[in-house]
């Protein structure tokens, strides 16, 4: 079965970069949501294997998205990663307390992102160069 990744981010440049990074990975099906409501709707409509969510979305915070996903029986076991340029220790601790399994600072390091996805997404291989 093809692993499914949901990416929530309203920044077109970030979405374009994520699409580009994952377009070379035929083993991953990427869905994108521009806000929390759309992301929650997608997450409940289709089975997911991993969620990457920006902390600051237009309609709600990413940690609230994670909190809601963890409260739903269908999505409670899906690993969630929060991403943000806001890297204050308190912000990270609060974001992680919602049930997220990782926090990736933005701008994200491509190797760190791919390594995190590889660790959390069944069947994903980052194809790192030797």
C-alpha positions in Angstrom: 0.0 0.0 0.0 1.3 3.5 -0.9 2.1 5.6 2.2 0.0 8.8 2.4 1.4 12.0 3.7 -0.7 15.1 4.5 1.1 18.5 4.5 -0.7 21.6 6.0 0.9 24.9 5.0 -0.5 28.1 3.5 2.8 29.4 2.2 2.9 28.6 -1.6 6.8 28.5 -1.6 6.8 25.9 1.2 4.1 23.8 -0.6 6.1 24.0 -3.9 9.3 22.9 -2.2 7.5 20.0 -0.4 5.9 18.9 -3.7 9.3 19.0 -5.4 11.0 17.0 -2.7 8.4 14.3 -2.6 7.7 14.2 -6.4 10.8 12.1 -6.8 9.4 9.6 -4.3 6.9 7.5 -6.2 6.3 5.5 -3.0 4.5 8.5 -1.4 1.1 10.0 -2.1 1.2 13.7 -1.0 -2.0 15.6 -0.1 -1.8 19.4 0.7 -4.1 21.5 2.8 -3.9 25.3 3.0 -5.6 25.6 6.4 -6.5 23.6 9.4 -10.2 23.0 8.5 -9.2 21.6 5.1 -6.5 19.5 6.7 -8.8 18.0 9.3 -11.4 17.3 6.6 -8.8 15.5 4.4 -7.4 13.6 7.4 -10.9 12.3 8.3 -11.8 11.5 4.6 -8.8 9.3 3.8 -6.4 7.0 5.7 -3.1 8.7 6.4 0.3 7.5 7.5 1.9 10.9 8.4 0.9 14.5 8.9 3.3 17.5 8.6 1.7 20.7 9.9 2.8 24.3 10.0 2.3 25.9 13.4 0.7 29.1 12.0 -2.2 28.4 9.7 -4.7 31.1 8.6 -7.7 29.6 10.6 -6.1 27.8 13.5 -2.7 26.9 15.0 -1.1 23.7 13.9 -0.9 22.4 17.4 -4.7 22.7 17.6 -4.9 20.6 14.4 -2.7 17.9 16.0 -4.8 18.1 19.2 -8.0 17.5 17.2 -6.4 14.7 15.1 -5.3 12.9 18.3 -8.8 13.2 19.8 -10.4 11.4 16.8 -10.3 7.6 16.9 -9.6 7.3 13.1 -6.5 9.6 13.3 -5.3 9.2 16.9 -2.5 6.9 15.9 -1.2 8.9 12.9 2.2 10.5 13.7 2.2 14.3 13.4 5.2 16.6 12.9 4.9 20.3 13.7 7.0 22.7 11.6 7.6 26.4 12.4 10.1 29.3 12.2 9.1 30.0 15.8 11.7 28.0 17.8 11.4 29.3 21.3 11.7 26.4 23.8 8.3 27.2 25.3 6.6 27.1 21.9 8.3 23.8 21.0 7.4 22.3 24.4 3.7 23.4 24.1 3.5 22.2 20.5 4.9 18.8 21.4 2.5 18.5 24.3 -0.4 18.1 21.9 0.9 14.7 20.8 3.3 15.6 18.0 6.2 13.2 17.6 8.7 15.8 16.2 9.2 19.5 15.7 11.1 20.7 12.6 12.4 24.3 12.6 11.8 26.4 9.4 13.3 27.1 7.1 13.7 23.3 7.3 16.9 21.5 6.6 16.1 19.1 3.7 18.2 16.2 5.1 16.5 16.6 8.6 13.1 16.6 7.0 13.7 13.6 4.8 15.3 11.7 7.7 12.2 12.5 9.9 9.9 11.3 7.1 11.9 8.2 6.6 11.8 7.4 10.3 8.0 7.9 10.6 6.6 6.9 7.2 6.4 3.2 6.4 7.9 2.4 3.0 9.6 5.8 2.5 13.3 5.8 1.5 15.0 9.2 1.3 17.5 8.0 -1.4 20.3 9.8 0.4 23.5 10.0 -1.6 26.4 8.0 -0.3 
